[in-house]
Amino acid sequence: MGVITCTDEYTSPIPPARLFKALVLDAHNLVPNLMPQAVKSIDTLQGDGRAGSIKQINFAEGMSS
């Protein structure tokens, strides 16, 4: 297991607080709906979703991690 860091910059009409909530705090709900062909589900294994929590990403059939 390792750490992956990616940095991108985009402009959006959506307020930063709303984007953060959707992309970070609610990603376990949002990502499987946006990319069902790639991500089957995201499960929280330990913690309450805040810093230090452990999440498992379950990829769709035929996808590799």
Secondary structure, 3 states (H helix, E strand, C coil): CCCCCCCCCCCCCCCHHHHHHHHHHCHHHHHHHHCCCCEEEEEEEECCCCCCCEEEEEECCCCCC
